[in-house]
Structures are given as structure tokens and as C-alpha cells.
Amino acid sequence: MTLETAKARSGRGPGSGRGPSSGKKSSSAGKSSSGAWFLVLPALIPILVLSVGPLLYGIALAFTDSQSGRTTPTQWTGLLNFQDLLHDTLFWESFRIGLFWAVGVTVPQFLLALGLALLLNQNLRFRWLARALAIIPWAMPEVVVGIMWRLVYNPDAGILNETVRDLGLGDGRDWLTGLATALPAVILVGIWAGMPQTTVALLAGLQNTPHELHEAAALDGAGAWRRFRTVTWPAVKPVALAITALNFIWNFNSFALVYVLTNGGPGGRTRLPMLFAYEQAFRYGQFGYAAAMGCVMVAAISVMLAFYLVGRLKGGDDR
């Protein structure tokens, strides 16, 4: 066989890829690309209009002195709002409370959800009913959850204080207005409200673990803890990292639940950054200053997300 014949058969001979068929392929590729954009466009338009547009407008607003009820035109102030923000101790205190809240909710939420997911993954009787009951808090709006737990924490007729009195542990207390109990009480509600979505995600990861691996580890004499460490955790780790990162961001941005429960009180002990920005904008009318707070929070969340993505890229073998 000659060299030219071999090249012709392998498609690498002279003129290969340059004939009419190549032109047809590039033309069809261009048509499919334009068709794909045409299909994606209906989904991109709402994102651009409802997400990217307001975000850009909020960033621009942060560099102005925009206020409510103002008769003079809005002026461009540059970095003045950010300079004032650097010296605003109340904002940085709310930022610290927000971080404490996000960690205090996310970590116990993950641990409890992991235990519940492991339990629901077992072959138990009425497992379908237990799974349905486990996701009930997820189906409830945050406002309804807040109202329900306000009734639980009610100092006079709440079920929590009634239980404390029945057990002879005291006369109860006002959990949501006490300086020492308000934030822990709100954190408990946040854990309860967010557990279902974490449980569902972890349960999905557990169900993707081949059962044969557990059987093989058991035959090798591995106990429950060793099977979890060597079989279960490696399989569920990518899901666990993803849902934990998302939960942290969601919890840091919480608003409705804390607003209904305490409205940031008592004495600002539960005033999260989003709630503080809301007060500046809609209670005091400082739209430009509130927009600057929003920019700082977006930047902080972007940094958190960047660390998560870098960690995921470095640990790509865990996929």
C-alpha cells in the first residue's frame, strides 16, 4: 500500500477536510449554533431583565446620594457612601451577626440533615411517609414558618413555655425578646426550616451509591463507621460540598424569616445585613447608602463563591 493510499484512507491526505463536505459541515454547525441561541433566548431575557438589570442599577445607585422624598436631583457622589460605610459600626456589627447566623445555621443543619438522610435511606417500614413528613417545612413559605414559630415562642401561651412549666423547669421566658436567647432561638428556626432541602440533596447522593460496595465492605469486616468513611462519604462528598456552600449563601442572605420573628431586635441582636440594608432603604429612605451595603454583600458572597469554585476545581478528582 502506498503512502498516498494510506493517507487517503485515514482522511489525512491532500485536500482532506477542504472539500465541499467541509463547507457543508461548517454551515450546518453555524445554523445549529444560531438555533441553540434562539432556543436559549427566552430564558436569557427574564434573567437579563429581572436579575442583571436591577443588579447593575443597584451598583450605579450606590455611587449617588439617592433618597426618598427628595426634591433636588440625585447627585453623583463617587465613593462617599462606601467611605461612610467603612466607619459604620452598626453595619459591621450586622455583618458579624450575619456570619455568626450563617455558620450557626449551616453547620448543624448539615449534620442533622446527613443523619436524617442516612436514616431515610434505610429499608424501614413507612419510609415513604417519613420522607413526606421530612420535607413539610420546605413546602411552607418563610412568612408562615415565622408566624408559626412566633406562636411556639409566645411567652404566655406558647407550647415551649407550657412545656417548660409542665416539667417544673421554671415559669418560662420571652425567647424572642431576651438579649441572650433571641439569636439562638432564631437560629433554631433557621435550622428547622432549611433541613428538608439539605436532606433531599444528601439522600439523592446516598441513593447513587452502589449497594454492592457496602456489601463488599461488610464482607471484608468493615464496621458501620468504616463503611461510612470509605464508601458512603466519598460518594456523597460532592453533593455535601455543593449544598453546604449554597446553604451558607442562602442563610447569609436571609431576610423574611428573621424579619417576621424579631424584626432585627432586641437591640439589634438579630439584625442581619440584609435586614439592616432594608431598614436604611425603606425606613430611613437612604437608597444610595443601602445600595452601597448591597454591593458590599454581593462582593462578600462573590468571594465566598470564588473560594468554593476554586476548591471544587482543585478537588476535581472527587466528582
LINVENNOR-V145338 format. One record per run of one state. SS is the DSSP state (H for helix, E for strand, - for the rest). FROM is the first residue (numbers start at 0). TO is the last residue. Records with the same first field share a line. If there is no record, write none. Layout:
SS = FROM-TO ; FROM-TO
This chain:
- = 0-1 ; 10-18 ; 61-62 ; 64-74 ; 76-78 ; 86-87 ; 120-125 ; 134-134 ; 139-140 ; 152-157 ; 166-180 ; 207-209 ; 219-222 ; 252-254 ; 261-271 ; 282-285 ; 314-314 ; 318-318
H = 2-9 ; 19-60 ; 79-85 ; 88-119 ; 126-133 ; 135-138 ; 141-151 ; 158-165 ; 181-206 ; 210-218 ; 223-251 ; 255-260 ; 272-281 ; 286-313 ; 315-317
E = 63-63 ; 75-75
